[in-house]
Amino acid sequence: MDSVATIDIAALFGPAGPARAACDAALWDGLRRTGSVIITGYPDAERVDMRARSGLQVFDLPAAQRRRLTTRLEEPGNPNLYRGYWPVSPERRLKNDFFDVGPADPVPGPDLPGAAMLSEPTPWPDPEPEPGWADTVRAHYDHLNRVAQAMILSIGRSAGFAEAAIADRFEGAHSTLRFLSYAGGAANPVTGPDGVRVSAARHVDESGLSLLWQEAPGLEAEGPDGLWRSIPMVPNAISVHVGSVMTGLTRGAVPATPHRVRASDGPRRSVGFFLEPALGAPLTPADHKGPVTVRDSYAWQLLKTFSQRPHWQDVVKDPELGL
C-alpha cells in the first residue's frame, strides 16, 4: 500500500460496462491514495519505449543544429518563439534542456496580444536524427494524446462530472510533447524540507494531465499523505500526474500531483506529454452554467502566467493591459 499502483487501463478503450467501471475505480483509488499511478495495457503500448528513446535523439544533434531549433528568446533571429528547443537557463527552476512539440495542426486561440505564438508550428530538425524521426515523434504525440484523453475522461467520471463537459475543454489540439535532458550533476538550489537534492524542485504541472516517461529513475510523486514515493521503471509504461487545470475543472475534487526529480551524478533523460485545454476553452468548472469571457480562456491564463516570469517579461505582456 506504500507504493504507486500499476494499473492496466485497456478497459478504458472499450465500451461502458463493468470492466471500464472497475478500471475507473482503480485509477481513482490510486490517484487519491498516492497522487500518481503507473498505467499499462493501452493500445500501442509496446511502442512507447522505442518512440520515447527515438525522440530523445534530438539531444544528440550537433550544437549548431540544436541552435537552429532554439526559440528566439535564446537565439535572436530564429522564427520560433514558443515551440522548439530550450537550453537550460538560470531563470528556469527546472535544470534541463527540453524540446517542445505541439500539434500537427494547431488551432488558434482568442484574439489576444501575444496569443499568436501559442499556435505556432513546431520546428523540425533537418536533417533528422534518423530517417523517419519526425514521423515517429508525431506518432508518439498522437498516441499519448489518445491515452491522456481516455484518462482524463475516466478521472472526470469518477469525480462526478459528465464526460462531454470534460471532453469539450480539450477539443482543438494544443497539448505539448516534451523531451527533457538533465546534465549529470544538474541540481536546483531549492531543496525540500527533507533535504533531498533535486534537479527539478517540487511543483505541479499547469496542465489537465501529465503522462511522464523516464529513461532512468529519479521521478517522485507526493501523495495526499505528504509522503514522497518513487515512480518505478516499468517497460512500456508511463506515470500519470494530475495538473492544476483538472483541479480547477473539478472544483478541487481532483487534487494536482506535486512531483520532483532527484538529482543524480549522471545524465538523465525523460519524456512528458501534457494534456492541455484548447486555447479558447474556458477554465471555469466543468459544471459551470453561467456566462464566460475571454478572461476565462486557457490562452488568457497562459499569457498571464508567462507575463509574470522573468525571461518572458519583455515578450509577453499581461493580457489585462491589452484590453
Backbone bond lengths (Angstrom), bond angles and torsions (degrees), N, CA, C in turn:
res aa  C-N    CA-C-N  psi(-1)  N-CA   C-N-CA  omega(-1)  CA-C   N-CA-C  phi
1 M - - - 1.457 - - 1.522 112.16 -
2 D 1.341 118.03 -11.84 1.455 120.27 -179.10 1.516 112.78 -87.85
3 S 1.342 118.80 -6.55 1.456 121.45 -176.27 1.524 110.82 -104.76
4 V 1.321 114.71 162.01 1.461 121.29 175.75 1.527 108.85 -71.99
5 A 1.320 117.04 132.28 1.469 121.40 -176.27 1.520 111.54 -73.83
6 T 1.327 116.23 147.10 1.461 123.23 171.21 1.521 107.63 -107.32
7 I 1.338 116.76 123.82 1.462 121.50 -170.77 1.523 110.22 -128.01
8 D 1.324 116.47 129.45 1.464 122.82 174.24 1.530 107.46 -79.92
9 I 1.337 117.28 119.18 1.472 120.38 -174.42 1.532 112.34 -106.57
10 A 1.334 118.24 21.04 1.461 120.63 -178.59 1.527 111.65 -54.00
11 A 1.341 117.24 -35.23 1.469 120.59 -176.10 1.524 112.59 -65.24
12 L 1.332 117.96 -20.92 1.466 119.34 179.18 1.521 111.85 -66.33
13 F 1.327 117.50 -19.05 1.454 121.44 -177.30 1.527 111.65 -101.22
14 G 1.322 115.78 10.88 1.451 121.89 175.53 1.517 110.73 -111.39
15 P 1.328 117.36 -170.49 1.465 120.78 -177.69 1.521 112.09 -73.17
16 A 1.322 115.03 161.34 1.457 120.07 172.63 1.517 109.10 -61.07
17 G 1.317 116.65 143.29 1.448 121.16 -178.55 1.504 110.56 161.11
18 P 1.331 117.89 -171.87 1.466 121.27 -176.34 1.523 113.88 -58.41
19 A 1.351 117.64 -39.75 1.467 119.45 -177.79 1.521 110.98 -65.52
20 R 1.327 116.85 -43.24 1.460 119.34 179.33 1.519 110.84 -68.00
21 A 1.332 116.20 -39.24 1.469 119.79 179.01 1.530 110.77 -62.82
22 A 1.323 117.34 -38.40 1.466 120.74 178.62 1.528 110.66 -66.70
23 C 1.331 116.25 -38.45 1.460 120.23 177.55 1.524 110.45 -65.82
24 D 1.338 117.40 -44.16 1.463 121.44 175.38 1.530 110.71 -54.11
25 A 1.332 115.46 -46.49 1.469 120.13 -177.32 1.521 111.53 -64.89
26 A 1.349 117.30 -40.35 1.460 120.21 -179.84 1.525 111.06 -65.60
27 L 1.332 116.78 -42.05 1.460 120.33 178.39 1.528 111.05 -64.90
28 W 1.303 116.11 -44.47 1.469 121.29 179.99 1.526 110.80 -60.88
29 D 1.327 115.91 -44.78 1.467 119.88 179.45 1.531 110.93 -64.28
30 G 1.341 116.53 -43.25 1.454 119.65 -178.91 1.509 112.83 -64.31
31 L 1.330 117.18 -44.43 1.459 120.56 -179.63 1.523 111.75 -66.77
32 R 1.313 117.38 -39.05 1.463 119.49 -179.53 1.530 111.84 -73.88
33 R 1.333 116.84 -23.69 1.459 119.49 -179.09 1.522 112.39 -84.57
34 T 1.339 117.25 -45.20 1.467 119.93 -174.00 1.525 113.70 -122.99
35 G 1.336 118.72 -3.88 1.455 121.49 178.84 1.510 114.61 85.32
36 S 1.324 118.31 -15.09 1.458 122.49 -178.13 1.526 109.23 -150.34
37 V 1.327 115.83 156.44 1.469 121.74 173.25 1.526 108.46 -138.59
38 I 1.336 115.71 158.56 1.459 122.81 170.42 1.522 107.34 -99.70
39 I 1.348 117.16 133.56 1.464 119.27 -178.90 1.524 110.46 -116.85
40 T 1.327 114.45 141.84 1.458 123.33 177.14 1.527 107.75 -137.24
41 G 1.337 116.50 175.19 1.456 120.97 170.78 1.507 115.83 82.11
42 Y 1.322 119.19 1.29 1.461 121.05 -179.81 1.525 109.35 -78.01
43 P 1.337 118.09 158.80 1.464 119.93 -179.01 1.528 111.55 -57.74
44 D 1.324 116.46 139.23 1.465 123.12 176.74 1.525 112.84 71.26
45 A 1.331 117.95 15.84 1.466 121.10 -176.56 1.519 112.13 -60.39
46 E 1.319 117.42 -30.62 1.459 119.71 -175.54 1.535 112.54 -65.76
47 R 1.330 118.39 -10.70 1.467 121.05 179.91 1.529 113.29 -100.99
48 V 1.313 117.67 -1.51 1.465 120.06 -174.02 1.521 112.15 -61.04
49 D 1.321 118.28 -52.30 1.461 120.35 -177.58 1.530 111.09 -60.99
50 M 1.305 116.87 -43.57 1.466 120.92 -178.32 1.521 110.83 -62.04
51 R 1.328 116.40 -47.65 1.464 119.55 -177.29 1.528 111.16 -67.42
52 A 1.328 117.00 -39.51 1.460 119.74 179.27 1.527 110.72 -61.78
53 R 1.324 116.78 -46.49 1.465 120.14 -178.77 1.531 111.31 -67.33
54 S 1.309 116.65 -33.74 1.458 119.47 176.56 1.529 110.04 -64.33
55 G 1.317 117.15 -47.25 1.463 120.54 -179.69 1.511 112.85 -60.45
56 L 1.328 117.07 -35.18 1.465 121.22 -178.40 1.524 112.78 -67.19
57 Q 1.323 117.92 -10.09 1.460 120.21 176.94 1.529 112.48 -66.04
58 V 1.320 117.84 -11.18 1.468 119.84 175.78 1.526 110.82 -57.42
59 F 1.339 116.85 -29.17 1.466 120.40 -178.75 1.530 112.55 -79.57
60 D 1.331 116.62 -9.78 1.457 120.89 178.05 1.531 112.33 -93.82
61 L 1.333 117.01 -2.42 1.455 120.76 177.54 1.529 110.08 -65.36
62 P 1.328 118.20 152.82 1.467 120.01 174.09 1.530 111.00 -57.51
63 A 1.329 116.23 149.39 1.460 121.11 -176.72 1.528 111.88 -55.42
64 A 1.317 117.78 -39.44 1.461 120.58 -178.96 1.530 110.94 -62.99
65 Q 1.323 116.37 -36.77 1.467 119.38 179.99 1.525 110.52 -72.73
66 R 1.331 117.67 -37.98 1.460 119.72 176.32 1.528 111.12 -63.48
67 R 1.335 116.71 -35.63 1.469 119.15 178.80 1.521 111.34 -63.83
68 R 1.317 118.37 -32.45 1.466 120.53 178.75 1.523 111.97 -69.15
69 L 1.332 116.85 -20.34 1.468 121.31 177.53 1.520 112.46 -93.61
70 T 1.318 117.14 -10.11 1.465 122.55 -173.03 1.522 110.97 -72.30
71 T 1.320 116.83 144.84 1.459 120.80 179.37 1.527 109.98 -66.12
72 R 1.308 115.94 154.91 1.458 119.34 -174.38 1.528 113.39 -74.20
73 L 1.328 117.83 -4.45 1.464 118.70 169.48 1.522 110.24 -64.82
74 E 1.330 115.79 -31.37 1.462 120.87 179.69 1.527 112.05 -103.46
75 E 1.325 117.19 -27.86 1.463 122.15 -178.88 1.531 108.69 -128.31
76 P 1.348 118.07 82.74 1.469 120.79 -179.43 1.530 110.73 -53.56
77 G 1.314 114.61 137.54 1.461 120.18 -177.78 1.508 112.93 104.26
78 N 1.325 118.20 -23.28 1.456 119.87 175.41 1.525 109.89 -70.74
79 P 1.327 118.89 148.52 1.470 120.50 -175.36 1.526 113.97 -76.67
80 N 1.319 117.99 -30.19 1.468 120.98 -173.38 1.527 111.30 -85.48
81 L 1.323 114.62 142.81 1.462 120.26 -178.25 1.516 112.44 -120.85
82 Y 1.326 117.56 -31.86 1.472 122.34 -172.85 1.523 111.69 -110.76
83 R 1.330 117.58 -51.23 1.464 122.08 177.92 1.528 109.67 -87.66
84 G 1.326 115.47 157.93 1.448 119.54 175.87 1.511 113.10 116.86
85 Y 1.327 115.75 -153.61 1.467 122.85 -171.51 1.521 111.04 -93.38
86 W 1.337 114.93 133.88 1.456 122.46 177.22 1.530 108.76 -124.78
87 P 1.335 118.41 109.74 1.464 119.76 175.96 1.528 110.65 -74.45
88 V 1.315 116.25 158.41 1.456 120.61 179.07 1.522 109.21 -56.34
89 S 1.325 116.28 142.71 1.459 121.17 -174.32 1.525 109.61 -141.60
90 P 1.339 118.29 143.77 1.470 120.40 178.62 1.523 112.94 -60.44
91 E 1.349 117.07 -25.00 1.463 120.07 -176.51 1.526 112.95 -75.50
92 R 1.338 116.86 -19.80 1.462 119.64 -176.94 1.516 111.26 -96.80
93 R 1.342 115.21 140.97 1.467 119.66 -178.39 1.521 112.56 -77.92
94 L 1.341 117.16 -20.20 1.459 120.60 177.88 1.520 107.75 -92.24
95 K 1.313 117.67 119.33 1.457 122.00 -171.33 1.528 111.19 -90.78
96 N 1.337 114.39 70.46 1.452 119.58 -178.34 1.518 111.09 -146.72
97 D 1.327 115.60 161.21 1.460 122.56 161.94 1.521 106.25 -87.75
98 F 1.333 117.27 147.62 1.464 117.87 172.59 1.521 110.60 -147.76
99 F 1.331 113.64 157.70 1.461 122.26 178.89 1.512 107.68 -125.72
100 D 1.344 116.39 119.01 1.459 122.49 -176.37 1.517 111.80 -99.80
101 V 1.327 115.36 130.96 1.465 122.94 176.64 1.518 108.30 -116.02
102 G 1.326 116.89 129.04 1.454 121.95 176.79 1.514 111.61 -102.26
103 P 1.333 117.42 -173.07 1.470 120.98 -178.46 1.521 111.92 -67.38
104 A 1.326 115.44 156.57 1.469 120.54 179.55 1.520 111.15 -64.50
105 D 1.326 116.59 -36.45 1.468 121.48 -179.03 1.528 108.77 -126.84
106 P 1.332 117.70 81.16 1.469 120.17 -176.92 1.527 111.74 -60.11
107 V 1.320 115.30 139.40 1.465 121.84 178.06 1.526 108.13 -100.40
108 P 1.333 118.43 120.53 1.469 119.82 -179.01 1.520 112.04 -60.70
109 G 1.321 114.47 153.77 1.453 120.49 178.49 1.511 111.91 -100.37
110 P 1.321 117.49 -159.10 1.465 121.34 179.90 1.528 111.53 -62.36
111 D 1.312 115.71 159.37 1.460 122.20 178.86 1.526 108.85 -79.83
112 L 1.338 114.72 85.58 1.458 121.47 -179.51 1.523 108.79 -125.13
113 P 1.316 118.49 145.09 1.465 119.74 176.85 1.526 111.46 -57.32
114 G 1.316 116.15 125.75 1.458 120.70 179.20 1.506 115.04 90.02
115 A 1.344 117.99 -9.80 1.466 120.43 -174.64 1.520 112.86 -74.13
116 A 1.324 118.20 -19.15 1.469 119.92 -177.12 1.525 111.73 -60.38
117 M 1.335 117.09 -32.65 1.469 118.83 -178.37 1.524 111.62 -64.45
118 L 1.330 118.01 -25.43 1.452 121.40 -175.60 1.523 112.56 -68.89
119 S 1.318 117.24 -19.65 1.466 120.21 179.31 1.527 111.34 -116.12
120 E 1.336 116.69 26.36 1.463 119.14 177.85 1.526 109.75 -74.26
121 P 1.343 117.30 155.03 1.469 120.08 179.05 1.525 111.63 -72.78
122 T 1.303 115.65 159.03 1.465 122.00 176.72 1.528 109.95 -78.56
123 P 1.332 118.73 131.86 1.468 119.68 172.86 1.530 109.76 -78.42
124 W 1.337 116.71 137.72 1.454 121.06 -177.41 1.527 110.06 -114.22
125 P 1.325 117.62 142.77 1.463 119.70 179.08 1.531 111.77 -67.74
126 D 1.320 115.39 141.92 1.456 121.88 177.39 1.527 107.78 -141.62
127 P 1.337 118.01 108.28 1.469 127.25 7.56 1.523 112.51 -77.00
128 E 1.320 115.74 162.86 1.455 122.20 179.25 1.528 110.70 -74.41
129 P 1.327 117.42 157.80 1.473 119.47 175.35 1.520 113.20 -57.94
130 E 1.335 116.48 -31.46 1.465 122.65 174.75 1.520 107.00 -155.80
131 P 1.330 118.79 157.05 1.468 120.30 -179.81 1.531 111.58 -57.46
132 G 1.331 116.14 132.89 1.462 121.12 179.25 1.516 114.19 80.41
133 W 1.339 117.52 9.52 1.467 120.83 -175.73 1.527 111.87 -58.82
134 A 1.326 117.99 -48.18 1.464 120.52 -178.27 1.527 111.23 -62.06
135 D 1.341 116.86 -37.78 1.469 119.86 177.94 1.532 110.53 -63.87
136 T 1.329 116.75 -39.62 1.468 120.64 178.45 1.519 110.74 -64.60
137 V 1.323 116.70 -43.10 1.470 120.55 179.89 1.522 110.18 -65.66
138 R 1.327 116.68 -41.70 1.470 119.12 179.05 1.525 110.55 -64.51
139 A 1.335 118.13 -39.91 1.463 120.83 177.12 1.520 110.69 -62.89
140 H 1.320 116.59 -37.18 1.469 120.30 178.63 1.531 110.02 -65.85
141 Y 1.315 116.94 -42.70 1.475 121.05 176.36 1.532 110.10 -56.62
142 D 1.328 116.50 -52.01 1.463 120.58 -176.30 1.530 111.15 -62.67
143 H 1.331 116.19 -39.94 1.454 120.59 -179.94 1.532 111.15 -63.92
144 L 1.333 117.31 -50.38 1.462 120.28 -178.23 1.528 111.70 -67.01
145 N 1.321 116.81 -31.20 1.460 119.57 176.06 1.529 110.26 -63.67
146 R 1.336 116.44 -42.04 1.470 119.68 179.01 1.529 110.60 -63.11
147 V 1.329 116.70 -43.40 1.466 120.55 179.62 1.529 110.36 -64.13
148 A 1.325 116.88 -45.49 1.464 120.21 -178.14 1.525 111.56 -64.29
149 Q 1.334 117.03 -38.46 1.467 119.89 178.63 1.529 110.59 -62.83
150 A 1.327 116.96 -42.16 1.466 120.07 178.10 1.524 111.11 -65.07
151 M 1.335 115.71 -39.57 1.459 119.95 -179.42 1.517 111.90 -65.12
152 I 1.320 117.33 -43.98 1.457 119.14 -174.39 1.523 111.18 -70.84
153 L 1.340 116.74 -30.40 1.464 118.99 174.16 1.521 110.56 -67.87
154 S 1.330 117.19 -39.50 1.458 120.67 177.45 1.519 111.17 -60.59
155 I 1.315 115.98 -47.41 1.473 120.13 -179.02 1.523 110.15 -64.84
156 G 1.328 116.63 -39.58 1.463 119.77 177.76 1.515 112.66 -62.74
157 R 1.342 116.50 -41.77 1.469 119.54 177.33 1.521 110.84 -59.71
158 S 1.342 115.85 -45.31 1.463 119.21 -178.11 1.518 112.00 -65.61
159 A 1.328 116.26 -28.86 1.466 120.06 178.75 1.529 112.05 -81.85
160 G 1.349 117.08 -3.85 1.455 120.65 175.50 1.518 114.78 93.11
161 F 1.343 117.79 18.63 1.457 120.82 -178.81 1.527 110.57 -107.57
162 A 1.332 115.98 147.70 1.466 121.01 -179.65 1.523 109.95 -66.04
163 E 1.333 116.23 140.42 1.467 120.63 179.69 1.520 111.72 -54.92
164 A 1.339 116.48 -45.67 1.462 119.84 -176.19 1.524 111.63 -61.32
165 A 1.324 116.44 -36.15 1.465 120.08 -178.36 1.522 111.69 -65.91
166 I 1.342 116.33 -34.80 1.473 120.15 176.59 1.523 110.24 -78.30
167 A 1.334 116.80 -46.47 1.468 120.89 -176.22 1.517 111.95 -59.25
168 D 1.339 117.29 -37.99 1.466 120.79 -177.34 1.525 112.22 -59.28
169 R 1.322 116.96 -31.21 1.467 119.49 -176.99 1.523 112.25 -72.36
170 F 1.342 117.27 -22.01 1.456 120.06 -173.84 1.533 112.99 -110.01
171 E 1.328 116.62 13.62 1.461 120.67 173.04 1.531 108.60 -83.68
172 G 1.351 115.95 149.11 1.461 118.91 -176.24 1.508 109.43 84.54
173 A 1.310 116.04 78.68 1.463 123.48 -165.55 1.524 113.89 -50.24
174 H 1.330 114.66 133.56 1.453 120.49 171.45 1.527 112.12 -143.64
175 S 1.304 118.57 -2.37 1.467 122.19 -170.55 1.529 112.31 -62.45
176 T 1.345 114.81 165.47 1.464 122.00 -173.02 1.525 110.78 -124.07
177 L 1.344 115.90 130.54 1.458 122.80 169.46 1.522 106.27 -103.26
178 R 1.323 117.00 123.14 1.472 121.39 -172.99 1.526 110.57 -124.06
179 F 1.326 115.44 126.88 1.460 122.67 173.18 1.534 107.23 -101.00
180 L 1.352 116.50 129.75 1.464 121.44 -172.95 1.524 111.26 -123.59
181 S 1.327 115.64 144.57 1.457 121.61 178.68 1.521 109.72 -138.38
182 Y 1.342 116.14 121.18 1.461 123.00 175.88 1.524 108.18 -104.32
183 A 1.325 117.00 127.78 1.457 120.08 175.24 1.522 109.62 -68.69
184 G 1.314 116.71 154.34 1.457 120.52 176.12 1.515 111.22 -57.30
185 G 1.323 116.54 130.46 1.452 121.22 179.31 1.516 114.91 82.69
186 A 1.350 118.34 0.19 1.467 120.61 179.61 1.523 109.60 -61.45
187 A 1.323 116.34 126.58 1.464 120.34 -176.71 1.517 110.13 -139.37
188 N 1.314 115.17 143.78 1.458 122.75 175.32 1.519 108.60 -88.35
189 P 1.334 118.26 142.05 1.468 118.79 178.65 1.519 113.94 -67.15
190 V 1.348 116.27 -15.49 1.460 120.28 -179.03 1.526 109.60 -91.92
191 T 1.307 117.76 126.86 1.467 122.14 173.77 1.519 108.78 -114.49
192 G 1.320 115.37 162.04 1.445 119.83 178.89 1.517 112.13 -79.54
193 P 1.334 117.01 172.42 1.466 120.40 176.96 1.527 112.62 -57.97
194 D 1.343 115.60 -23.77 1.467 119.36 178.88 1.526 112.40 -85.26
195 G 1.333 117.34 1.37 1.451 121.20 175.88 1.511 115.43 76.93
196 V 1.332 118.02 11.24 1.461 121.39 -179.12 1.532 109.68 -70.23
197 R 1.332 115.87 133.36 1.459 122.21 177.26 1.525 108.81 -80.67
198 V 1.320 116.63 126.24 1.460 120.61 -172.60 1.523 110.83 -127.13
199 S 1.323 115.32 153.49 1.459 119.93 169.77 1.528 110.14 -97.97
200 A 1.320 117.60 -25.94 1.466 123.31 171.28 1.519 107.03 -125.93
201 A 1.323 115.90 112.68 1.459 120.47 -176.86 1.532 111.11 -70.40
202 R 1.312 116.01 167.25 1.462 122.09 179.99 1.526 110.70 -52.90
203 H 1.342 116.47 129.32 1.453 120.96 178.82 1.529 108.99 -160.74
204 V 1.311 115.61 164.00 1.465 121.26 168.70 1.520 106.82 -116.07
205 D 1.319 116.55 149.53 1.459 120.67 -179.47 1.520 110.41 -83.41
206 E 1.331 115.32 144.23 1.467 121.31 179.30 1.527 108.76 -92.07
207 S 1.321 114.88 60.81 1.464 122.62 -177.74 1.517 108.06 -135.80
208 G 1.335 115.71 179.76 1.454 118.32 171.45 1.512 110.16 -78.79
209 L 1.327 114.73 -44.14 1.455 121.93 -176.65 1.518 108.01 -155.20
210 S 1.332 116.81 144.96 1.463 121.63 176.95 1.523 109.11 -121.00
211 L 1.340 116.00 131.17 1.454 122.49 173.04 1.527 106.64 -108.94
212 L 1.320 117.43 120.34 1.457 121.64 -172.98 1.528 111.49 -119.24
213 W 1.331 115.00 137.39 1.469 123.62 178.53 1.519 107.37 -126.97
214 Q 1.329 116.91 138.33 1.460 119.89 -178.36 1.517 111.14 -129.53
215 E 1.337 115.21 138.79 1.454 121.77 178.70 1.527 111.01 -82.95
216 A 1.323 116.77 -20.35 1.463 123.01 178.75 1.523 107.97 -144.14
217 P 1.325 118.80 152.60 1.464 120.32 -178.96 1.525 111.75 -64.86
218 G 1.307 115.08 164.49 1.459 121.30 179.18 1.508 113.26 147.27
219 L 1.345 117.15 -26.45 1.462 120.78 179.72 1.524 110.41 -72.06
220 E 1.337 116.08 135.33 1.457 122.38 177.48 1.520 109.53 -134.06
221 A 1.329 116.05 145.35 1.462 122.51 176.91 1.523 109.18 -118.03
222 E 1.321 114.90 142.89 1.466 120.75 178.02 1.520 109.34 -98.69
223 G 1.311 116.73 124.02 1.456 120.95 179.66 1.515 112.47 -82.71
224 P 1.328 117.52 169.68 1.462 121.27 176.71 1.526 113.00 -58.82
225 D 1.349 116.54 -20.87 1.462 120.48 178.42 1.529 112.52 -83.02
226 G 1.362 116.72 0.57 1.457 120.69 179.27 1.508 115.10 84.94
227 L 1.330 117.58 -1.06 1.471 120.91 179.71 1.523 110.83 -86.15
228 W 1.343 115.63 139.96 1.454 121.40 173.72 1.525 108.88 -89.90
229 R 1.345 116.06 131.28 1.459 121.52 179.87 1.523 109.51 -123.67
230 S 1.322 116.05 135.45 1.449 121.51 177.70 1.520 110.12 -70.92
231 I 1.327 116.37 137.85 1.459 121.44 174.51 1.530 107.52 -86.79
232 P 1.313 118.05 114.92 1.477 120.06 -173.90 1.519 112.25 -72.46
233 M 1.319 114.59 160.24 1.462 121.98 175.26 1.529 108.38 -87.75
234 V 1.320 117.19 115.25 1.461 122.86 179.15 1.523 107.33 -126.43
235 P 1.352 118.77 126.92 1.465 120.08 -177.80 1.528 112.48 -56.22
236 N 1.321 115.33 133.80 1.468 123.15 176.34 1.534 112.78 55.13
237 A 1.314 115.58 34.30 1.464 120.60 178.69 1.518 109.24 -124.25
238 I 1.326 116.13 159.42 1.456 122.41 177.61 1.522 108.70 -135.09
239 S 1.323 115.57 155.28 1.460 119.59 177.47 1.520 109.66 -100.59
240 V 1.307 115.83 151.39 1.461 123.13 -176.20 1.520 109.16 -113.72
241 H 1.337 115.87 131.95 1.453 122.03 -179.70 1.522 107.89 -135.13
242 V 1.319 116.90 130.29 1.468 121.77 -178.15 1.526 109.34 -77.52
243 G 1.344 115.72 138.37 1.453 121.25 177.12 1.517 112.39 -99.17
244 S 1.327 115.55 168.23 1.460 120.74 -174.93 1.529 112.51 -66.09
245 V 1.344 117.81 -26.70 1.462 119.55 178.52 1.524 110.33 -62.34
246 M 1.336 117.22 -43.58 1.463 120.07 179.82 1.521 110.95 -65.53
247 T 1.309 117.43 -34.57 1.470 120.07 176.61 1.518 110.02 -60.32
248 G 1.332 117.09 -43.96 1.457 120.36 178.86 1.515 112.88 -67.40
249 L 1.342 117.16 -40.94 1.465 120.33 -179.00 1.521 111.78 -63.31
250 T 1.336 117.42 -29.11 1.464 121.13 -177.08 1.540 112.37 -104.06
251 R 1.320 116.20 19.14 1.472 121.72 178.79 1.535 111.71 53.70
252 G 1.313 116.34 36.01 1.461 121.20 176.64 1.508 115.00 87.04
253 A 1.319 118.22 -0.77 1.473 120.40 -178.82 1.520 111.87 -66.22
254 V 1.336 116.61 -26.68 1.470 121.36 -179.34 1.532 107.83 -117.44
255 P 1.320 118.61 97.57 1.469 120.45 -177.37 1.524 112.16 -66.81
256 A 1.325 116.10 144.62 1.464 120.77 173.90 1.528 109.34 -67.77
257 T 1.339 116.01 153.69 1.463 122.30 -175.38 1.527 111.15 -98.04
258 P 1.314 119.47 109.01 1.470 119.04 171.77 1.530 109.58 -67.84
259 H 1.321 116.12 138.16 1.458 119.66 177.42 1.524 109.44 -147.93
260 R 1.323 115.80 166.40 1.458 121.79 -178.20 1.525 108.20 -154.27
261 V 1.333 115.53 169.28 1.463 121.11 176.64 1.521 108.07 -125.45
262 R 1.320 115.97 122.41 1.469 120.24 176.84 1.525 109.77 -67.79
263 A 1.326 116.04 138.92 1.458 120.68 175.26 1.525 109.73 -68.63
264 S 1.310 115.55 147.38 1.464 120.33 178.67 1.519 109.24 -134.62
265 D 1.316 116.50 160.49 1.461 120.78 -179.75 1.524 111.41 -71.53
266 G 1.324 116.75 -32.94 1.462 120.51 -178.41 1.520 112.16 -97.34
267 P 1.330 118.24 171.94 1.467 121.50 177.35 1.525 111.28 -67.72
268 R 1.319 115.46 157.08 1.461 120.57 -179.46 1.525 108.79 -143.22
269 R 1.333 115.87 135.44 1.461 120.77 177.93 1.523 110.24 -125.99
270 S 1.312 115.26 149.80 1.463 120.33 -178.03 1.523 109.27 -154.51
271 V 1.338 114.96 171.88 1.459 121.97 -179.54 1.524 108.21 -136.08
272 G 1.323 116.30 135.56 1.457 120.49 175.63 1.520 111.10 -127.41
273 F 1.314 116.48 139.66 1.466 121.04 170.16 1.512 107.18 -115.38
274 F 1.337 116.29 122.94 1.453 121.75 -175.64 1.521 108.62 -111.54
275 L 1.326 115.86 107.96 1.462 121.19 178.95 1.522 108.60 -75.41
276 E 1.333 115.32 114.38 1.459 120.67 -176.06 1.521 110.42 -116.12
277 P 1.324 117.60 151.98 1.465 119.87 176.30 1.523 110.88 -67.14
278 A 1.322 116.09 163.45 1.461 120.22 169.65 1.525 108.57 -59.77
279 L 1.329 116.12 149.11 1.468 119.88 -176.95 1.526 112.07 -58.35
280 G 1.324 116.91 -34.51 1.458 119.78 -178.99 1.518 114.45 -90.00
281 A 1.340 117.36 -2.23 1.469 120.50 -176.77 1.529 110.70 -71.36
282 P 1.328 117.58 139.22 1.470 118.92 176.17 1.520 111.22 -76.26
283 L 1.324 116.07 148.04 1.462 121.36 178.26 1.521 111.90 -99.92
284 T 1.325 116.52 17.23 1.450 120.40 172.48 1.525 109.11 -66.88
285 P 1.340 118.70 159.37 1.463 119.62 177.98 1.522 112.44 -53.17
286 A 1.325 115.91 149.00 1.466 120.87 -174.24 1.519 112.71 -62.48
287 D 1.333 118.33 -21.57 1.464 120.35 178.46 1.526 112.04 -100.18
288 H 1.338 117.15 14.25 1.468 121.62 179.68 1.523 110.11 -65.28
289 K 1.320 117.23 132.52 1.462 121.71 -177.35 1.523 113.20 -111.15
290 G 1.305 118.66 -11.31 1.455 121.47 -175.25 1.517 112.74 -84.78
291 P 1.326 117.05 -175.71 1.468 121.12 179.44 1.523 111.50 -69.08
292 V 1.317 115.83 156.99 1.465 121.78 174.49 1.525 108.08 -128.72
293 T 1.322 116.35 156.22 1.457 121.80 178.78 1.525 109.02 -127.57
294 V 1.324 116.36 177.19 1.455 120.53 179.12 1.520 111.27 -62.15
295 R 1.328 116.94 -24.79 1.463 120.12 178.02 1.534 112.11 -67.23
296 D 1.326 117.01 -17.83 1.466 120.98 178.11 1.524 112.49 -87.08
297 S 1.331 117.91 -6.39 1.460 120.81 -171.28 1.523 112.06 -77.09
298 Y 1.340 113.80 157.15 1.465 119.56 177.38 1.524 110.99 -65.12
299 A 1.341 117.58 -37.37 1.466 120.27 177.91 1.524 110.35 -59.11
300 W 1.327 116.63 -42.54 1.466 120.55 178.54 1.533 110.20 -59.55
301 Q 1.329 116.82 -44.78 1.458 119.58 -178.95 1.527 110.87 -63.41
302 L 1.343 117.55 -43.45 1.456 120.04 179.67 1.522 111.25 -59.74
303 L 1.332 116.79 -48.20 1.462 120.29 -179.07 1.527 111.12 -63.88
304 K 1.312 116.32 -39.02 1.466 120.38 178.21 1.530 109.81 -62.50
305 T 1.324 116.36 -45.21 1.463 120.98 -179.70 1.527 111.15 -63.49
306 F 1.345 116.40 -47.49 1.463 119.93 -178.99 1.523 111.66 -62.29
307 S 1.324 116.99 -38.24 1.468 119.97 -177.30 1.523 112.56 -63.24
308 Q 1.329 116.53 -17.51 1.460 120.82 -178.81 1.522 113.15 -97.99
309 R 1.345 116.85 0.38 1.456 120.90 179.86 1.526 109.86 -99.65
310 P 1.330 117.84 134.84 1.473 120.58 -172.01 1.520 114.65 -53.44
311 H 1.343 118.49 -43.80 1.455 119.14 -174.12 1.519 113.63 -77.14
312 W 1.359 117.74 -7.04 1.461 120.81 176.75 1.530 112.47 -105.33
313 Q 1.313 118.67 -9.10 1.467 120.26 -167.60 1.522 114.18 -63.12
314 D 1.323 118.63 -28.16 1.459 119.98 178.75 1.524 112.99 -86.78
315 V 1.350 115.73 -1.38 1.460 120.50 -175.87 1.524 111.62 -116.13
316 V 1.317 116.58 -43.90 1.465 122.17 -176.51 1.527 109.19 -112.04
317 K 1.312 115.38 126.70 1.453 121.14 178.65 1.526 110.77 -99.09
318 D 1.295 115.73 152.78 1.462 120.76 174.27 1.522 108.69 -54.31
319 P 1.339 118.42 123.57 1.465 118.96 -177.38 1.532 114.14 -59.27
320 E 1.314 116.59 -23.63 1.460 119.56 176.81 1.533 111.49 -58.63
321 L 1.343 115.71 -32.00 1.460 120.32 -176.14 1.529 112.20 -76.62
322 G 1.342 116.75 -13.78 1.459 120.12 -178.55 1.515 114.15 -93.73
323 L 1.324 117.07 -2.70 1.465 119.66 -178.08 1.526 110.43 -111.39
